[in-house]
Amino acid sequence: MSIRRLNTQQPDFAAKFSELVAVDSSVDPEITRRAEAIVQDVRARGDEAVLEYTNRFDHMDAKSVAEFRLTEDDLKEALETLPKDQKDALTQAAQRIREFHEHELGQSWSITEEDGTKLGIRYIPLDSVGLYVPGGKAAYPSSVLMNAMPAHVAGCKKIVMVVPTPGGKPNQLVLAAACLAGVKECYTIGGAQAIAALAYGTETIPAVDKIVGPGNAYVAAAKRYVFGTVGIDMIAGPSEILVICDGKTNPDWIAMDLFSQAEHDELAQAILLTDDAEFADKVAESIDRQIKGMSRKDIISASLNNRGAIIVTRSIEEACKVADTIAPEHLELSVQDADKYIDQIHHAGALFVGPYTCEALGDYCAGPNHVLPTSRTARYSSPLGVWDFQKRMSVLKVSKHGAEKLGRIADVLARGEFLTAHAASAMYRVHDLEKK
């Protein structure tokens, strides 16, 4: 197979690089139209519409939405009956993810000024969240842990999970992961109809305050449509990995690290940056050799052919600058003395430091969240975390002396904005204090 080869010293590098990293943010208008029509129908007809679409799209024959409900006992049974190796691995991953996210909890705080005025912030968990879990072409128990666990740690009172089950058979690992992550309510529905049910509520399915979790193009379109009625996490693009390597890591490791994201999707992007041209050749050879044994070799080949690249840079420092321009979802810093380059990376969803820190560990069990910004949004956004399931409330308690001081300031500024009621409201307190 052929993977694009670039060199930062080529005269036409800038043009070829721009073409490589261009992000297609276009949205299929027909998918948007269909998804929005489904959402509007569910909002209008509730359970009836959810039942109709789920039976049609997932080849079911249910008579009521209640048949799609899985209880807390169902989730517990899924966990308890897992094969021991799967149960142990899932439990250990859940524990690590929980412990990591416990460090993210926002703590309420306040300050007291000399005149007795108190100002502060309260951190409050969201009352309810909806978790969308893919269940069509593939099932991802790791995504259940990464989305539900921070909500559980945050203290959300209700976590409602929806997962499509074409043919009616749910994935046991997904249900077991939900049990470990504190989910107590689950419905075997998916698609735009599930997003609509979570956003607006139906006779059976409760409305939530925020919806998180990945999905197909219809799910993404539905999330865009309901945003504002509910919060959403993000609209994620195809997976991305960028590896910076100084040539000291086994080339087979690097090739497989590129495969690990390329196998997700034909549109996924995998890029290697190295200052060693000979190492670049070795990785290219390893790609050609190892891909023959990959179960998803067609997807990997399409991804690497369409959007993959090996780029030779003048130095590791230059590689870091190029990486910042790309702002990838995952960035592996597979170099000797990797710690000294950490501060040179400013834009990445997650940074994997050192040759033994492969991205796959972050996907499953290391602890940090694997729901990460894609499509260059790491320039201004962050991984999913506990803070996504907490809101902040300002708290003000102004003393008498504080009201006099702040009231005069507010009066001047309010009159400057021609908002006389604001000014009068502040000055009433001042005048009252002046009488005493």
N, C-alpha and C positions, 0 to 999 in steps of 0.2 A: 504494500500500500504506500501511498505518498502522503507525507505530512509537510506542510509549508515550512520552508527554511528561510530565515531572515537574518540579517546582520546589521547592527546599528551603524556600521561604517559604510553601508551601501548608499549611494547618492539618492536613490529613490526610496530609502527606508521609511521616511515619514509618510509618504503616500500609501505604501503597502501596509504599514502599521495601522494607519487610520482605517483602512478597509477591513483589516483583521478584527479590530475591536469595536467597529460600528455596532451600535445596539439598535435592533429593529423593535421599536416600541409601538408599531402599528397594531391595531385591534381589528379582528375580523368583524365587519359590521353585521354580517348575517348571524354569527354566533351571538353577538351582543343583542340583536333583535329577538332571537329565539329565547335566550336566557331571560331577558327582561319580560317577555310575554309570560313565561312560566312563573316568574316571581309575582307578577301582577295577578295572575290567576290564583296562585296559592293565597295571596293576601285577600282576595275576594271570596274564595270558596273554602279555604282552610283544609280540613282533613280530607274532604272529598277530592280536591285537586291533588294533594300529596299522594293519596291512595292510587289515583288514576295514573299519575306519571310514574310512580314507583313500580306498579304492576307492568306498565308498558316498557319502561327502559330496562328494568332488571329481571324481566321475565318471571314475574311473581303472579300469584293468584290469591292474594289476601283479600279478606272481606272487610277489614277495618284497619285503621292505622294502629290500633292497640296491638295488633299481631306483630308489628314491627318493634315493639318495646322489649328490651332486655333488662332484666332486673339486676340488682346488686348481687343476688344469689347466683345468677347466670354468670356474671363476671368472676365471682369467687370460684365457681366450679371450673371455669376455664383455666384459672391459675393452678388450682389444686390438682388437676388431671394432666397437666403438661408433663412431657418426658423430663426426667430429672436434670439432664444437661441444659435443656432450654429454660427450665424454671430457675436453675441456679444462675445462669448467665443473665437472664432478664432481671432477677432480683438484685444481683450485684450492680448491674447497670443502673437500675432505679435508685438504689441507695447512693451511688456516686452522684447521680444527677440531682437528687434531692439535697445532698450535703453541699454541693457546689452552690445551688440556688438559694440555700438558706443564708449565704453570705450577702446576697443581693437585697435582702429585705430593707426597705426604706424605714428609717426611724423618725418618728415625730420629734419636733424640737421647738423650742420657744426661747425668746430673749426678753429680758425685762429692762426697760430703760430707767434712768434715774428718777423720772417723775412718776414711775409706777405703771406706765403703759407696757402692755405685753403684746408681742407679735410672734407669730410662729406658723408652722406647717404641720398639719395632721396627715398621715398616710393612712388611707382607708382601702381595704380590698374591694374590688368590684363585687356586686351582689351575685351576678351570674354570668357565665361565659359558655359559649358554644364551641365545641371542638369538632372540626371537620377532618375526617380521616379517609384518605383514598382507599378504595376497595375494588376497583375495576380490574385494570391490567396487573396491578401489584398491590400488596398490603405492607404497611410499614409500622410495625409495633414500636420501632425506635422513635418515629414521629409522634406517636401517642405519648410516650414518656416525655419527649422534649416540649410538647405543647401543654399537656395536662399538669405535669409536675410543678412548673413554676406557678400555675394558677392555684394549685393545692397549697404550695408553700406560702403564697400570698395571703391565703385565708379566704378564697372565694367560697361563698356558701353553697353555690350550685354550679356544677360542671356537667353540662349536657353534651354527650358525644353522639355524633351521627356518622355512620359508615355504611356505604352501599354494599350489598351482598348479592351480586347477580346470581340468580338461581336459588337464593335463599340460604346459602351455607356461609356463616360468618367465619372469619379467620381466628383460630383459637389464640394465637400469639397476640393478636391485636386486643382481644378481650381480656387476656391475662395482663397485658401491659396497662390497660385501663384500670383494672382492679388495683394494681400496685400504685398507680398515680392518683388514686382517690376519686375516680369517677364512680358515680352511683346510679346514673341514669343514661341509657343508651338506646338509640333507635337505628334500625337497619335500613336507613334511607340515605340517598346521596343526590348529587347533582344540584342544579339550580333550585329544585323544589325543597331540598334540605336547607339550603341557605335562607330561602324565603320563610320557611317554617320557624327557623331560629330567630330571624329578624322580627317577624310580625306575630308569631305565635299562632297556634291553631287550637281546635277544641281539645287536642290531646297533647301537643308538643308545646312546652312553655317558651315564650319569648325570652331572649337573653340580652345582656348589655353589650357584649362584644363577641365577635366570631373570629377564631384563629384556625390555622391549619391550611395545608396545601390542597390543591385540586386541579382538575382539568380546565380547559378554556371556558367552559360553561360555568363552572364554579367561580372562576376568577371574574367573569363578567357579572355574575350575580352579586359577588361581594362588592364590586364597584358600585352597583346600582343601589344596594341597601346601606352603603356607607353614609353616615349622618343619622339614620335611624338607629343604627348600632355602630360601635367601633369595629374596626378590623385591624389585623396585624400588619399585613403588607400584601401586595400583589407580586408574587415571586416569579422571576424569569427562570430560564434554563440553568442548570448547575454549572459552576465554574471552578476550575482549579488552576492556580499558577504556582509553579515550582521554581525557586531560585536555587541553583546548585553550582558549587565551585569545582565540580568534577571529582570530588573525593568520596562521593556516595556511589554504591553499587548501581550501575546503569539499569540493571534489571529492576531494582527497587523503584527508580524514578519512572521508568516506563509503566510499571504497574500502578504507580500513584496516578499517572495521567489517565490510565484506563479506568481507575476507580470512579472518576466523575464522568468520563466519556460514555461509560456503559449505561448511564441514566437515560440518555436522550440523544437523538441525532443532532439536536441543536445545542447540546452541552459544549462548553469550551474548555480545552486543556492546553496549557502553554508552559513551555520550559524556557527559562532564561538562564544562560550560563556564560561565563567568561572564558570557557575552555572549548575551542572548536573541535578538538579531537574527541572530547567527551560528548559533544553534541552528535557526532557521528556514531558513537557507541550506543547512545540512547535510541537513535533512529534505527540502528540494526536490531536492538533489543525489541523495539516495537514490532518490526517486521517478523521477528522470530516468535515472540510470545503471543501475538494476536491469534495465531493459528489454533491455539488451545483454549481460547476464551469462548464461553457459552453464548455470550452476547457480542460476538465479533462483528456482526453486521452493523449493529448500532455503534460500536466503538469505531469501526472504520469510517462510517458516515460522519460521525462527530469529528474525528481527527482530520479527515479529508476536507470537510467544509469549514471548520472553525478552529482547528488545532494549529499549533506552530511550535517550532524550536527556533529561538532567537539567540544569536551570539552577541554578547555585549563586550564593551571594552574592559569592564570591571564589575565587581559585585556591587559597588556603590552605584554605578550607572543602572545596573539591573534593578536596584531598589527604586530608583527614580522612575524607570519604565513601569514597574509594578504599581507605583502610586498613581500613574496615569490610567492604568487599567482598573484599579480599585476592585480586585476580584473578591468573590465570595469566600474562597479558601486560598490561603497563601502559605506554602511550605517554604521555610527558610532552611534548606538542607545544605548548610555550609559549616566549615570548621569555625570555632569561636563565634557561633551564631548569635550569642547574646549581644555582641557589640554592634550588630546591625538592627536590633529590634527598634531602636529609636529612629531609624531611618525609614521605617514603614509607618505611614500615617493613614492609609486608606485600604482596609481589608475587612471583610466580615469577621474572619478569625485568622489568627496567626499561629502556625505550627512550627515550633522552633527546634532545630536540630535534626539530624538524619534519622533518628528513631521515632520521630513524632509524625507518623503518617496521618493523613487526613481521615482515613477510615476509623481511627480510634475516636476521633471527635464525633463522627457520625453516630456511634453506638454507645460508648461507655465511659469516655474520659471524665465527663462531668459538665463542661460548658455546653451551652445550647447549640444545636446544629441548625436551627432556623435562623438563617443569615441573609443579609441584604445581597441582592444580585443586581446585574445590569448597571453597574457603576454607582448604585445607590449607597454603597459603603462610604462614599464621600461625605454623607450627611446622616446616615442612619446606623443602627446598631443591631446586634443579635437580639432575638426574643429573650425576655427575661422576666423576673418577678415584677419589675417596674411596669411591665405591660399589663399587669393584672392588679395594680394599685393605682389609685388616683390621689392627688394631693389637694388638700383644702386649706386655704389661708385662714388663719385665726387672728383676730384683732380685738384687744380689750384695752380701750383708751381711758386713761385716768382723767380726772377733772383738769389737772394742770396740762396734761397732754392735749386735751380737747381745745384748750385755749391757744396753745402754740400751733397745733396742726390746723385748727380752724382758721386762723388768720392766713396761713399759707394757702389753704384750699380756697379761701375767699378770693384771693388775688388771682389764682390760676383759673378758677371757675368763671370769674367775670371776664378774664381774657378770652375765654372760649364762648362768652355770651350765654352761659348756662346759669341764669340767675337763681333758679331753684336750688341748684347745688350750693351756690354761695350762701344763700339764705339759710339752708339747712345747717351748714357749718357754723355760721355766725350766730344762730339762735343760742347755741351752747356758750359761745363766747360772751354774748350779751348777758346771759343768765348768770354767768360767773362774775361778770363785772358789777352786778347789782349786790353781790354778797360781800 
